[in-house]
Amino acid sequence: MSQTLQVGVLVLLALLAANLPFVNHRLLVLGPLRQPKSLAWRLLELVLLYFVVGVIGLALEHNAGQIAPQGWEFYAITGTMFLTLAFPGFVYRYLAQRRD
């Protein structure tokens, strides 16, 4: 797989993972939930999925060659990008959905 394709797949995976807590009603995508998930659970899932996507990106980088060292700036930027990718799911769940 080419490096350009790997980056594209990782960005699509991040987009799906960032929106998953807001479109899925199950706890951590696996377990059943007897009551609606609160925003705190959804944010906890969002952080967990951020780290899952980060580990996949790290594995892809390791596969391509040497892993470059990253400072706190890298994690601050990727965290805000992940939150930006989660915006459509947040809008769907809390702002656009009608509650009858």
Steps between C-alpha positions, in 0.01 A plus 500: 500500500641838404563766760241732345236229522595431863451866590163507324384185677614640835312826446182311403541275803539807722186653351299185568645453849438863597131479409436149633424601862228737382320269255525179703272432798710218647759547771850482350340369178464154658284485808129559530377804684180512702478879502612768253871582501596829657734750342772398748492138373513622141802721574674213680443280195632781279825517697536122494445488123755783455762276661390198293540696176834632629626146560393399149679805358810412701489145363471632144792736559707216646417290193617780269831556678641665808255661744561874536504640856206728578463779755193624682415727205433198279250356747332836554449545125383143433262519797339819370482351150325193643251725681441689174432171320247415775297815439254349246409220742455748785274719286296196397456378857440822691409779259330365187299209635138578579368375832127438478 
